[in-house]
Structure formats: structure tokens, C-alpha cells
Amino acid sequence: MLRTSWVYGPVGHNFCLTMLRLLRERPSLGVVADQVGCPTATHTLATACWRALERASDPQAEALPRILHWSDAGAASWYDLAMAIGELAVELGLLGTAARVRPLTTAQYPTPARRPAYSLLDCSGSRAALGLDPVHWRTALRRVLERIASAEMASDPES
């Protein structure tokens, strides 16, 4: 079993794509700043999954732990992630300007599901078992946004 957190990528429905849309459409928005975890890009998660499958199918490899934890390196709040998305999106030309992002408390943004204030996973054992070096979440985010920018340029007939 592989546990992860805060997954996002260049396709589908996820926080990164939602933030890109909102940063483009609104003059300002509020994002929760008192919940801390680690964003996990789909490409780094896929690398960990493939490595786990390779190791599990290798009869000479040491057995993997029953539960693996995987996320990118570092820690961020949802607010930190939204700010980074805006900054990098402007830098990469995905946005001309980004909306102003205001920090909110969890109490100011109620949701049906209660969210933990601190949800970092200890991935050190999994990284060692898989033989993978961690990628910082901001580095992985840049790669995802570069892929989105590249796809947008490819689909724009005027580029």
C-alpha cells in the first residue's frame, strides 16, 4: 500500500488547476493558511509507484515495507502552494498577472470534512526502501506548470 498527500498534476481536477483558473478569473481569493502538508506531483508519485512495482517483482530485492509513504519534499500550507502557483504561472507566461491571494484560517473556510492542521508524511523509510531521492514540492510544481504551459502553447494556433 502506498499513502500520499495533496496530489496534483497537469490534467484532471486538482488544486493546482483550480488555482490557475481562479488566479486568472478573479481579482482576489482566500486560501487556507493554517493547514500544512506536502503537495505531491503526479509525475513524482508515478516514479515512486513504478519503483515500488519494480522492487516488488524483483525476487532478489529486499522486501518492501507493507505501507509506503510518498510525497514530495518540504512542507507548505494551501496558501503557500497557491502563492507559488501564481508566482510560477506568471513567470512561465501562463498568467499575465495573478489574483491577490489572502490567507484564511480553517474556521473561515468551513468544509464538510475536517482536515488536519498538520498532515506531513514521514517518507524517509520509503525513500530509502525505493532508493529514490526526494524532489522539493516547488521544483515538482515548476515541472507541472511547464508542462501545462507547453500544452497551452501547442494548442494555440497563434504561437
N, C-alpha and C positions, 0 to 999 in steps of 0.2 A: 504494500500500500504506500502511496506517495501523497503526502499532505503538502498543500501550498497555500498561498495567500495573495489576495489583491491582484488577480490575473488580468492582464490587458494585452491587446495586440492591434495590428493594423486592420483587422476585419472583425465583423460581428458586433455585438452590443457590449460595451465595456466603458469604464470610467474615462479612459483616455479619449476615445472617440466622442463621448458625450461632452467632455470638457472642450474639445476642439470646436464642436458645434456651438456650445453655449458661449465660448470666448469670442466666436465670430458673430453671433446673433445679438448678444446683449451688451449694454454699456457696463454693467457690473453684475456680480453674482457673489453669493456667500457659499463658503465651503467649510466643512467641519475641520477644526484645527486641533481638537483635543483627543483625537483617536490616532494612535501611532502603530504602524505596521511596516511591511516592506512590499512595495509593488513588485510584481513578477511578470516579466515579459514572456509572451508565448514562445518566442524562439529560444530563450534560455531554459524554460521549462521543458520544451521538446528535447533539447540536448540532454537534460538530466534523465528524461524518460527513456530515450534511446540508449543511453549509457547503462541505465538500470536493466533494460532488456538484454543488452549485450552481456553484461556481467551475469545475469540470472541464467542465461543459456550457455555460458562457458563452464563446462564441468570442472575445469581446473582453477577457476576463480574462487576466491573466498566467498562464503555465503554472505548475502546482503542482510542488513537488519530487517526485521519484519515490517517496520514502519520507517520510511524515509521522509525527511522534511526538506523541502526545497523552496527557496525564494532567492531573489537577487540580494546582493549585499547592501548593507546600510539600513537606515530607518528613515521614515518620513510620515508626516501626517497627510491626510487627504488634501489639506490646504497646501502643504509643501509640494505635493505632486501636481496639483492644479497650477500653482505658480510656475513650476518647471515646465509643464506642458505649454503654458503661454509664452514663456521666455524662449524656449527652443523652437516653437512654432513660428514665432516672429523671425528668429534668426535664420530659419530654414525656408522662409517665404511662404509658409502655409497660412499665415495671418499677416495682414498689414500692421495692425495693432491688436493687442489683446484687451479684452474687457478687464476692468478693475476687479480684483478678487479680494473679498473681505473675509477675514477669519470668523467662523461661527463656533459656538460651543455645541456639544451634542444636544443639550437641552433646547437650543434654539432651532434645531433641525430634527424634530422627532420622526422616527421611523417605526414601523410595526415590529421589527426585530431589534432587540437590544444588541448593541455592538460593544465589544470590549474596548477599553481605553488603550490597552497595550497588547498587541497581538503578534509580536515578533516571534518567529520560529527559530529555535536553535538548529542551524543547518550544518554545524561543524562536523558532526559524525557522518552525515550523509555525503558531504563534500569529500571527506576523506575516503569513505567506502567507495564512492564513484570515481575518485581520482579527478575531480573537476575543481578548477579554481573559480571562486565567486566573481561575478560581474556586478559592479555597482549599479544600483537601480537607475541612476541618472544616465549612465553610459548606455544601458539597455534601452532606456526611453528614447535617447537620441537616435538609436538604430531604428526603432519602430517608427519614429516621426520621419526619418529619412526615407524609409520605405513608403510611407504614406505620401510624402512629397513627390517621390519618384513616380508613384502610380498616378497621382493627380497630373503631373507633367505629361505622362504618356497618354492620358485620356483627353488632354486639352489640345484641340486641333490647331490652336494659335501658337503653341510653344515650339 
